[in-house]
Structure formats: C-alpha cells, structure tokens
Amino acid sequence: MQNNANLNQGFTLLEVLVAILIFGVVMTSLFVSFRSLMFEPDGIKQTLSREEIARSALDRMISDLHSIYVALPPLYRPPETNDPPHPHRLVGQVDFAVRQEFSRLRFSSLAHLPMQNTRRQGIAQIVYYVQALEDETYVLRRADHLEPYPPLSELDNDPILCEGVQSLTFQFVDEEGDVHEVWNSDAEEFDRAMPSSIMVRLELKGEENPSVFKTQVRLPLQRRVKG
C-alpha cells in the first residue's frame, strides 16, 4: 500500500512534457512582449501621447461648451444696423493658415481658466483656432480672456492644446437637424439663434496615417430671436 501511494504522488512523462510545452509558450510570449517594449517604446509612447492629448483637447472643448453663456431676452436684443457685434455671440468661421483652411470657434463661457494666481472670475471669451508655426506645422490654441475682450487675433502666449494638427472642423446643427459649416448667433439668417449642437472633428498628423478624433456637444441653452 505504501508503494502505491508513493507512485500516485509522482508525475507521468506525459504530464511533464505538457508542463514543459506550456512553460515554453509562456516564455515565448513574455519574450515577444519584452522585445516590443525594448525596441519600440518611442512609437508606443507617441501613439498613446497623441491620443491622450487629442482626447484632453476635446474634453476641454466639451467642458467649455457645456458652460456656454447665452444672453437671453430681455438682456439680449437684436442688433440694429450700426450696432457693434454682441460681446457674447457665438461665431464659427473658416480661417486660412498658410496653405490650409481650418475652422475657428468663438463663444462666451463661464469656464474661465485663470493663467495667473488670481481669483477674478466672469464670462470669458473662448476662441479655438489653429495657428501655423515657422516650420509650417500647425498647433491648436485656446484663447481665454475676461472682459474687456481683446480683438480676435492670434497670440503666441495662448496655450497650445495640440501639435501636429492636420485638420480642425466645427459643424453646427440647427433645430431642424441641418448641418452648417459656419454660424453667427448675431445674424438674422440664423434667426439670431444658438446651434442645437456642435460637431468637432480633429485630425492629427501621424508617422503613417493621421489620427482622427470626433465628438458632438449638445448645447445646454438655446435662443431664437426672429426679426
């Protein structure tokens, strides 16, 4: 009885061979993974970094638009012919930067981000635009200014959200679901209304293929003033 118990405690040759085979497969997988990390870290890092930066930029846009400030009647009245543009208008337009065209978006928001140690708050003018650098690459910048608002000019001290921008497109969806390439909430042709939602498409240059990131933001406040 004792000899049988000792035999039952051992391994058969088949079990040993199976264990060696499994061990070999596991070690091969670990070696391949280790080799990828050792010889391709830059590519992996760039891919992750590019995606993280793009997502962060889109998240910033979403947060700004969710905090959009919309002047409602009676504080808002349709501008007369010689009136200056309303300071809290939303304007989407197409800009030309060197040899390419990009969308630009300007609106007012309560999501002001102070760049200095100040507690001053208020309604900020937010502008998203693409700027060409000297090497003809493109960066996405975010302007953020409290009143009095400066002219809509490109400033080198506006924070850069993304580098290597290949395209930036804002599209505006009205209440009927029609899509517009431009928008002006001060214009009669848009019923002086805010768009129902805004679609954003950001494309970043890659080593082989560009990376495309999209989102759509439904605005929390609406306004339509005819006449």
FENNORRA-V170735 format. One record per residue. SS is DSSP state (@ for helix, = for strand, . for the rest). OMEGA is omega in whole degrees, 0 to 359 (none if undefined). BURIAL is b if it has 9 or more other ideal C-beta (glycine too) atoms within 8 Angstrom, else e. Layout:
[[SS,OMEGA,BURIAL] [SS,OMEGA,BURIAL]]
This chain:
[[.,180,e] [@,179,e] [@,179,e] [@,179,e] [@,179,e] [@,179,e] [@,181,e] [@,181,e] [.,182,e] [.,178,e] [.,175,e] [.,179,e] [@,180,e] [@,179,e] [@,179,e] [@,180,b] [@,178,e] [@,179,e] [@,179,b] [@,179,e] [@,179,e] [@,178,e] [@,179,e] [@,179,e] [@,180,e] [@,181,e] [@,178,e] [@,179,e] [@,179,e] [@,180,e] [@,179,e] [@,179,e] [@,180,e] [@,180,e] [@,178,e] [@,180,b] [@,183,b] [@,189,e] [@,180,e] [.,182,e] [@,183,e] [@,180,e] [@,179,e] [@,181,b] [@,181,e] [@,180,b] [@,180,e] [@,182,e] [@,181,e] [@,180,b] [@,181,b] [@,181,e] [@,180,b] [@,179,b] [@,178,b] [@,178,b] [@,179,b] [@,177,b] [@,178,e] [@,178,b] [@,180,b] [@,180,b] [@,179,b] [@,183,b] [@,176,b] [@,179,b] [.,184,b] [=,177,b] [.,180,b] [.,176,b] [.,182,e] [.,174,e] [.,6,e] [.,178,e] [.,178,e] [.,173,b] [.,180,e] [.,181,e] [.,173,e] [.,186,e] [.,185,e] [.,180,e] [.,174,e] [.,178,e] [.,180,e] [.,184,b] [.,183,e] [.,178,b] [.,172,b] [.,181,b] [=,172,b] [=,183,b] [=,180,e] [=,178,b] [=,174,b] [=,179,e] [=,184,b] [.,184,e] [.,181,e] [=,177,e] [=,181,e] [=,174,b] [=,175,b] [=,181,b] [=,178,b] [=,179,b] [=,177,b] [=,185,b] [=,174,b] [.,184,e] [.,179,b] [.,177,b] [.,181,e] [.,180,e] [.,180,e] [.,180,e] [.,180,e] [.,179,e] [.,182,e] [.,180,e] [.,179,e] [.,179,e] [.,184,b] [=,169,b] [=,180,b] [=,177,b] [=,172,b] [=,181,b] [=,178,b] [=,182,b] [=,177,b] [=,176,e] [.,183,e] [.,179,e] [.,178,e] [.,166,e] [.,188,b] [=,179,b] [=,175,b] [=,180,b] [=,177,b] [=,175,b] [=,184,b] [=,184,b] [=,172,e] [=,179,b] [.,0,e] [.,185,e] [.,177,e] [.,175,e] [.,181,e] [.,180,e] [.,180,e] [.,182,e] [.,181,e] [.,180,e] [.,172,e] [.,184,b] [=,176,e] [=,178,e] [=,182,b] [=,171,b] [=,178,e] [.,181,b] [=,178,b] [=,174,e] [=,175,b] [=,183,b] [=,169,b] [=,174,b] [=,190,b] [=,183,b] [=,179,b] [.,184,b] [.,179,e] [.,180,e] [.,178,e] [.,183,e] [=,181,e] [=,179,b] [.,179,e] [.,179,e] [=,173,b] [=,184,b] [.,175,b] [.,188,b] [.,180,e] [@,181,e] [@,175,e] [@,182,b] [.,183,e] [.,184,b] [.,169,b] [.,175,b] [.,178,b] [.,178,b] [=,180,b] [=,176,b] [=,182,b] [=,176,b] [=,181,b] [=,181,b] [=,180,b] [=,181,b] [.,177,e] [.,180,e] [.,179,e] [.,181,e] [.,177,e] [.,176,e] [=,183,b] [=,180,e] [=,184,b] [=,171,e] [=,175,b] [=,185,b] [=,174,b] [=,183,e] [.,185,b] [.,183,e] [.,180,e] [.,175,b] [.,174,b] [.,182,e] [.,180,b] [.,177,e] [.,none,e]]
